[in-house]
Amino acid sequence: MAAGPTTAEQRAPRAPKDPSARPSGSPKGPGPLARLRGPRALLAAAAAVALGAGGIWALYGSSWLRVEHVKTSGTKVLTRAEVEAAAAVPLGSPLASVDTDAIAARLTDRLPRIDAVEVSRSWPHGIDLKVTERKPVLLVEKGGKFIEVDDGGMRFATVDRPPAGVPRLVMNVSGSPSLRRFDADRLLVEAVGVTAGLPRAIARDVRVVRVASYDSVTLELGGGRTVFWGSGEDGVSKARVLAALMKAEPEAGHFDVSAPTAPAASRS
């Protein structure tokens, strides 16, 4: 049988309880650091919201970041005034809200001479327009004017005077049987391909590209010389053979590369 506490133990004074002590297992309340985190987190969140709202207001609501000027580069035939009028950049609008894709679409739609354009924001107050114009590789004469055709076969502009160094296209295909398979637009593309694929030294000397059918393309050069090209097929081989033939026969007046494996040159 276990012995109970002795009389001395019963009479011994007990230690006073610590008023800050908590019974084990009782929930702990927030400490001083945790109590401080709440207000600080709220202040940080409020500051972030205020900063974001201020940034949005600066971009869209203030007068600080608005479009004040347009800068245009890359023009050769077009003038900067023409480009900027067609671009219709909304001056005075918030720079961040300007639709650069819409500006590019307006330019290529209103000015077919423009092949490509890069529209970008120039902070804090500008819009930059970097233009790439189409280059004519052939001219189609019509009604005393000249229609410029680029290397993709696109007729993009009509001018009063022919630009220097660009050959004329003459098409006499009204009686050609090939029209049943290849219409005038396809023959134009073939002529463009022939011209665009010529070596630069030869291309500068071409005055007229004459098309009688799909298989009959003739180049008229300076000095009365001619080149019978045939069809537009095997253009790379024909251009290489023609360059070699002209070097080997500098006095020739007529060259035939319609069959590049059997080229010919003659004085007449």
Backbone hydrogen bonds, N-H to C=O, Kabsch-Sander energy under -0.5 kcal/mol:
donor,donor_aa,acceptor,acceptor_aa,energy
10,Q,6,T,-2.1
11,R,7,T,-1.5
12,A,8,A,-1.0
21,A,18,D,-1.5
26,S,23,P,-1.9
35,R,31,G,-2.2
36,L,32,P,-1.3
37,R,33,L,-1.6
38,G,34,A,-1.1
40,R,36,L,-1.6
41,A,37,R,-2.7
42,L,38,G,-2.1
43,L,39,P,-2.4
44,A,40,R,-2.6
45,A,41,A,-2.6
46,A,42,L,-2.5
47,A,43,L,-2.3
48,A,44,A,-2.3
49,V,45,A,-2.4
50,A,46,A,-2.4
51,L,47,A,-2.7
52,G,48,A,-2.6
53,A,49,V,-2.7
54,G,50,A,-2.4
55,G,51,L,-2.4
56,I,52,G,-2.4
57,W,53,A,-2.4
58,A,54,G,-2.5
59,L,55,G,-2.2
60,Y,56,I,-2.6
61,G,56,I,-0.6
61,G,57,W,-2.0
62,S,57,W,-2.4
65,L,58,A,-0.6
67,V,93,S,-2.7
68,E,125,H,-3.2
69,H,125,H,-1.6
71,K,127,I,-2.7
73,S,129,L,-2.6
83,V,79,T,-2.1
84,E,80,R,-2.7
85,A,81,A,-2.0
86,A,82,E,-2.1
87,A,83,V,-2.2
88,A,84,E,-1.4
89,V,84,E,-0.5
91,L,89,V,-1.7
92,G,67,V,-2.7
93,S,90,P,-1.8
95,L,65,L,-2.7
96,A,59,L,-0.5
97,S,94,P,-1.1
98,V,95,L,-1.1
100,T,98,V,-1.1
103,I,99,D,-1.6
104,A,100,T,-2.1
105,A,101,D,-2.2
106,R,102,A,-2.2
107,L,103,I,-2.0
108,T,104,A,-2.2
109,D,105,A,-1.8
110,R,106,R,-2.7
111,L,107,L,-2.3
114,I,111,L,-2.3
115,D,113,R,-0.6
115,D,132,T,-2.6
116,A,132,T,-1.7
118,E,130,K,-2.5
119,V,117,V,-0.6
120,S,118,E,-0.5
120,S,128,D,-2.1
122,S,126,G,-3.2
123,W,121,R,-0.6
125,H,122,S,-0.7
126,G,122,S,-2.8
127,I,69,H,-1.5
128,D,120,S,-3.0
129,L,71,K,-3.3
130,K,118,E,-2.5
130,K,128,D,-0.5
131,V,73,S,-2.9
131,V,129,L,-0.7
132,T,116,A,-2.8
134,R,113,R,-3.4
137,V,149,V,-3.2
138,L,149,V,-1.5
139,L,167,P,-1.7
140,V,147,I,-2.3
141,E,139,L,-0.6
141,E,169,L,-0.5
142,K,145,K,-2.7
145,K,142,K,-1.8
146,F,159,V,-2.7
147,I,140,V,-2.9
148,E,146,F,-0.6
148,E,157,A,-3.2
149,V,138,L,-2.3
150,D,154,M,-2.2
153,G,150,D,-2.0
156,F,148,E,-1.9
156,F,154,M,-0.9
157,A,148,E,-0.9
159,V,146,F,-2.9
166,V,163,P,-1.3
168,R,207,R,-2.2
169,L,139,L,-3.4
170,V,168,R,-0.5
170,V,209,V,-2.7
171,M,169,L,-0.5
172,N,170,V,-0.6
172,N,211,V,-2.7
176,S,173,V,-1.6
179,L,176,S,-1.5
180,R,177,P,-1.7
181,R,178,S,-1.4
182,F,178,S,-3.6
183,D,181,R,-0.5
187,L,183,D,-2.2
188,L,184,A,-2.1
189,V,185,D,-2.0
190,E,186,R,-2.1
191,A,187,L,-2.3
192,V,188,L,-2.4
193,G,189,V,-2.4
194,V,190,E,-2.1
195,T,191,A,-2.3
196,A,192,V,-3.0
197,G,193,G,-1.3
198,L,195,T,-1.3
202,I,199,P,-0.6
203,A,199,P,-3.0
204,R,200,R,-2.0
205,D,202,I,-1.6
206,V,202,I,-0.6
206,V,203,A,-1.0
207,R,220,E,-3.3
208,V,220,E,-1.6
209,V,168,R,-3.0
210,R,208,V,-0.6
210,R,218,T,-3.2
211,V,170,V,-2.9
211,V,209,V,-0.5
212,A,210,R,-0.5
212,A,216,S,-2.6
213,S,216,S,-1.0
216,S,213,S,-1.2
217,V,230,G,-1.1
218,T,210,R,-3.0
219,L,227,V,-2.9
220,E,208,V,-3.0
221,L,219,L,-0.6
221,L,225,R,-3.0
222,G,205,D,-1.2
224,G,221,L,-0.8
225,R,222,G,-0.8
226,T,253,G,-2.1
227,V,219,L,-2.5
228,F,255,F,-3.2
229,W,217,V,-2.6
229,W,227,V,-0.9
230,G,217,V,-1.3
235,G,232,G,-0.6
238,K,234,D,-2.5
239,A,235,G,-2.6
240,R,236,V,-2.0
241,V,237,S,-2.6
242,L,238,K,-2.7
243,A,239,A,-2.1
244,A,240,R,-1.8
245,L,241,V,-2.7
246,M,242,L,-2.7
247,K,243,A,-1.4
248,A,244,A,-2.1
249,E,245,L,-2.4
252,A,249,E,-1.6
253,G,266,S,-2.1
254,H,266,S,-2.4
255,F,226,T,-2.2
256,D,264,A,-2.9
257,V,228,F,-2.2
258,S,228,F,-0.5
262,A,259,A,-2.6
264,A,256,D,-2.0
266,S,254,H,-2.5
